[in-house]
Amino acid sequence: SHLGTNYCPGDEEILEIQTLVAHTALQVKRLDDEIAGLQKTVHKLTDERQGLSAYADAHRALILFARRLPVDIIQEIFVACILSHRNCVMSAVEAPILLGRICSSWRAISHATPRLW
């Protein structure tokens, strides 16, 4: 092979090299097209997987144990979250305000629990 040398090909070799380069460029183009198609497929499958995962998560949430706890138990848990070693500060990052920001049912429970306030 003359690659990496100062060899100067003749006219006939130049035609062969040009044909080789053109053929190789077509192969590269074919591979690029195939890669692009596979990337689209991967993207589509990833989107589908995320959708199914979100669907399963949403339905899994319906059967969580915490959803089946009686309200009085949840109220006791909420009261236990109040820090007893200092005065209650109405802060969005602490109980009881934080508990009421989790979901609408927790908000209703926290508002219906006088010991939190």
C-alpha positions as CSV (number, residue, x, y, z in Angstrom):
1,S,0.0,0.0,0.0
2,H,1.2,3.5,-0.8
3,L,-0.9,5.2,1.9
4,G,1.2,7.4,4.1
5,T,4.0,7.8,1.5
6,N,4.9,10.4,-1.1
7,Y,3.9,8.0,-3.9
8,C,2.3,9.7,-6.8
9,P,-0.2,7.4,-8.6
10,G,-0.5,7.3,-12.4
11,D,-3.6,8.2,-14.4
12,E,-4.9,4.6,-14.4
13,E,-4.4,4.3,-10.6
14,I,-6.1,7.7,-10.1
15,L,-9.2,6.4,-11.8
16,E,-9.1,3.2,-9.6
17,I,-8.7,5.3,-6.4
18,Q,-11.5,7.7,-7.4
19,T,-13.8,4.6,-8.0
20,L,-12.8,3.2,-4.7
21,V,-13.4,6.5,-2.9
22,A,-16.8,7.0,-4.6
23,H,-17.8,3.4,-3.6
24,T,-16.7,3.9,-0.1
25,A,-18.6,7.2,0.1
26,L,-21.7,5.4,-0.9
27,Q,-21.2,2.8,1.8
28,V,-20.7,5.5,4.4
29,K,-23.9,7.2,3.2
30,R,-25.8,3.9,3.4
31,L,-24.5,3.4,7.0
32,D,-25.4,7.0,7.9
33,D,-28.9,6.5,6.6
34,E,-29.2,3.2,8.5
35,I,-27.9,4.8,11.7
36,A,-30.4,7.7,11.3
37,G,-33.3,5.2,10.9
38,L,-32.1,3.2,13.9
39,Q,-31.9,6.4,16.0
40,K,-35.4,7.3,15.1
41,T,-36.5,3.8,16.1
42,V,-34.7,4.1,19.4
43,H,-36.2,7.5,20.0
44,K,-39.7,6.2,19.2
45,L,-39.2,3.2,21.5
46,T,-37.8,5.4,24.3
47,D,-40.9,7.6,24.1
48,E,-43.2,4.6,24.1
49,R,-41.3,3.1,27.1
50,Q,-41.6,6.4,29.0
51,G,-45.3,6.6,28.3
52,L,-45.9,3.0,29.5
53,S,-43.7,3.6,32.6
54,A,-45.7,6.7,33.5
55,Y,-48.9,4.9,32.9
56,A,-47.8,2.0,35.2
57,D,-46.5,4.5,37.9
58,A,-49.9,6.4,37.9
59,H,-51.8,3.1,38.4
60,R,-49.3,1.8,40.9
61,A,-49.9,5.0,43.0
62,L,-53.6,4.0,43.2
63,I,-52.8,0.9,45.2
64,L,-50.2,2.4,47.6
65,F,-50.6,1.4,51.2
66,A,-50.6,5.1,52.3
67,R,-53.8,5.7,50.3
68,R,-55.6,3.1,52.4
69,L,-54.6,4.4,55.8
70,P,-57.5,5.6,57.9
71,V,-57.7,9.4,58.3
72,D,-57.2,9.3,62.0
73,I,-53.9,7.4,61.5
74,I,-52.7,10.0,59.0
75,Q,-53.7,12.8,61.4
76,E,-51.5,11.2,64.1
77,I,-48.6,10.9,61.7
78,F,-49.1,14.6,60.8
79,V,-49.1,15.6,64.5
80,A,-45.9,13.6,65.0
81,C,-44.3,15.6,62.3
82,I,-44.6,18.8,64.3
83,L,-41.3,19.7,66.0
84,S,-42.0,19.8,69.7
85,H,-38.6,21.2,70.7
86,R,-39.3,24.7,69.2
87,N,-42.2,26.9,68.4
88,C,-44.0,26.1,65.2
89,V,-42.9,28.4,62.4
90,M,-45.3,28.7,59.5
91,S,-42.9,27.7,56.8
92,A,-43.6,26.1,53.4
93,V,-40.8,23.6,54.0
94,E,-42.0,22.3,57.4
95,A,-45.1,20.7,58.8
96,P,-48.0,21.6,58.9
97,I,-47.8,23.8,55.8
98,L,-45.6,21.3,53.9
99,L,-48.0,18.4,54.6
100,G,-50.9,20.4,53.1
101,R,-48.9,21.0,49.9
102,I,-48.5,17.3,49.0
103,C,-51.9,16.6,47.6
104,S,-55.5,17.7,48.0
105,S,-56.4,14.9,50.3
106,W,-53.5,15.7,52.6
107,R,-54.4,19.4,52.5
108,A,-58.0,18.5,53.6
109,I,-56.7,16.2,56.4
110,S,-54.2,18.8,57.6
111,H,-56.8,21.6,57.6
112,A,-59.2,19.2,59.5
113,T,-56.6,18.5,62.2
114,P,-56.8,21.3,64.8
115,R,-53.7,19.9,66.7
116,L,-51.5,20.9,63.8
117,W,-52.5,24.6,64.2
